[in-house]
Amino acid sequence: MDKPATPNSFRTGPDEQGMFGIFGGRFVAETLMPLILDLERHWNEVKDDPDFKAELTDLSTHYAGRPSKLYFAEGLTKHLREVSAAKGLGGGAKVYFKREDLNHTGSHKINNCLGQILLAKRMGKKRIIAETGAGQHGVASATVAARFGFPCVVYMGATDVARQSPNVFRMKLLGAEVRPVTAGHGTLKDAMNEALRDWVTNVEDTYYLIGTAAGPHPYPELVRDFQSVIGTEARAQILEQEGRLPDTIIACVGGGSNAIGLFHPFLDDKDVRIIGIEAGGRGLDGIEHCASMSAGAPGVLHGNRTYLLQNSDGQIMDGHSISAGLDYPGVGPEHSWLRDSGRVEYVPILDDEALEAFKLTTRVEGIIPALESAHAIAHAVKIVPAMDKDQIVIVNLSGRGDKDVHTVASMLGMEI
Amino acid sequence: MTTRIDRRMAKLKTEGRPALVTYFMGGDPDYDTSLSIMKALPGAGADIIELGMPFSDPMADGPAIQAAGLRALKGGQTLVKTLKMALEFRTGDNETPIVLMGYYNPIYIYGVDRFLKDAIASGIDGLIVVDLPPEMDEELCIPALKAGINFIRLATPTTDDKRLPKVLQNTSGFVYYVSMTGITGSALADTGKVAAAVKRIKGHTDLPVCVGFGVKTAEQARVIGANADGVVVGTAIVNAVANVLGPKGEKTADPAEAVATLVSGLAQGVRSARLAAAE
């Protein structure tokens, strides 16, 4: 594919049709189309409304605990400098973590959920539905539904229900109904299908709180804008703490909401290298991975055109990742566009590499990262030793890993 | 330019009865059985055939059609084979209109130009692509119309008068009115409301209006057909196939015969529809 001409700014999308180049759009059933247009109208009303912004900022501050800290990961930096020295390189960039794990509910998901619940309230909706993979978005959705008094149904693949049982219990405590989805492999893709089926049935009163920067327009845009607080803060914080912009920023990409949230405010800082990390699973040679941009092709699913794992007949494949939150065969459309335009690099990290980074971070930083975030850290572990000591890397620590201890224990052959 | 759909609808109008539009899943449970079902449909009374293109992620379909699609994919069905099935059917029947129904991604991956060329060569008359609303007309609808294939749009209870003209703008062949908000195979909506909706749509277009989603019995076909130009039945037919498959997918009776029996009953329903209207 020819690369599109480099635009003056990478931050102007999507266009009025919801397209980022050839990606994005509104590929939905007619029943949903009027709802999506209504959502777009309300979104356009609130996105520059000072009252809406003030309400969201207040909640973000006092309820979610923003701004999240930008933390100099001294232990990891020291470790990687030792690795660099052992290789005779004598380098090792400074590593910072953007601490989204410290937010209320333990991940970046709350940023989006607070924004969307305020939107649902303004639209007069009476019922919230959501899909979830790892359960982080399900928990965040159940949390804001509890806070604002909405009934909430969360669709979750049956496989994920089994491997993320602590989050299932949290959602139930918060008053949400968790509906296990057995179709397909019982993962995030199947949960999203089922949520769309619910929405198409209950159009009158239901708000679909999508958890990632994907789906039909305007979801990719509005989720990005709610998550961009991550990058906006990180950019200001690094300028304050280091007096300059970072050399490299890294985030994991499943659907890609934490990544687009970190990346977007940096897209026009052309000296900042931006890297998105896909789930390489057990390797890209087979089909047991979720690296849709590294190994997939553009296609249409869940309301948008984007890179997808699919076969030659256009049937969507079930991917694999150790991390339920990255176990999705597609990616948000803006990432697909950023990939093709060359602004962002997307590379895979294997299950084993993520697991090693999980263990390392726990040991040298006293921070248990989510397995999703561990993918981003794993890439930093790879590239930092070859960088100079005066260089700076920011890794988005998108969530805490308490939910993953059962998965990690079983990977390590332990019973807890 | 008239298509087989236009001609068939015109003929039924002179007969004074609505069309029976029958949906089945291409390749369910396997290619040969599915072709035998397709060949049995016109003789049993089907006026228009909707040939389902299986997709791994049918977001607007209920459990019955989801399962049928998975059976077909497991049986090795692809878009190439679905087009071949239509072509084989055409060797024995050059009159019954065939409408391909499904989702966009398999067509997009096949390539729109190549798909339209092969669809015409296979005797396809129309397309229903669930996830292509009018906002995405440039993708397939406009190229299909230029190629001489009808693009049949779904109108739903959420399509209000303001939006209807946009939905109808590039629609041809017929309009498919989805009787309710929801997935395929749910319970039938209030028939009075359906009749009012059909009347509303007819106020905006001269195209025939066919009604689907939820019609399962001859009696329902009769009642819905009283006020519509056609009645679409899908889930009931797909269930007739599923009902003669054992736990391991083995056939316990002839699926084509099971479908033919059901469709004959439905055909009687639509043939008595206008009598119902006159009552």
Interface residues (C-beta under 8 A of the other chain):
Chain A: Q17 G25 R26 F27 V28 A29 E30 T31 L32 M33 P34 L35 A183 G184 K189 N193 L196 R197 V200 T201 N202 V203 E204 A297 G299 V300 L301 H302 G303 R305 L308 Q310 S312 D313 G314 Q315 I316
Chain B: F55 S56 D57 P58 M59 A60 G62 Q66 L73 T78 L79 V80 Y103 Y104 N105 P106 I107 Y108 I109 Y110 V130 D131 L132 P133 P134 E135 M136 R153 L154 A155 T156 P157 T158 T159 D160 R163 V167 V178 T181 G182 I183 S186
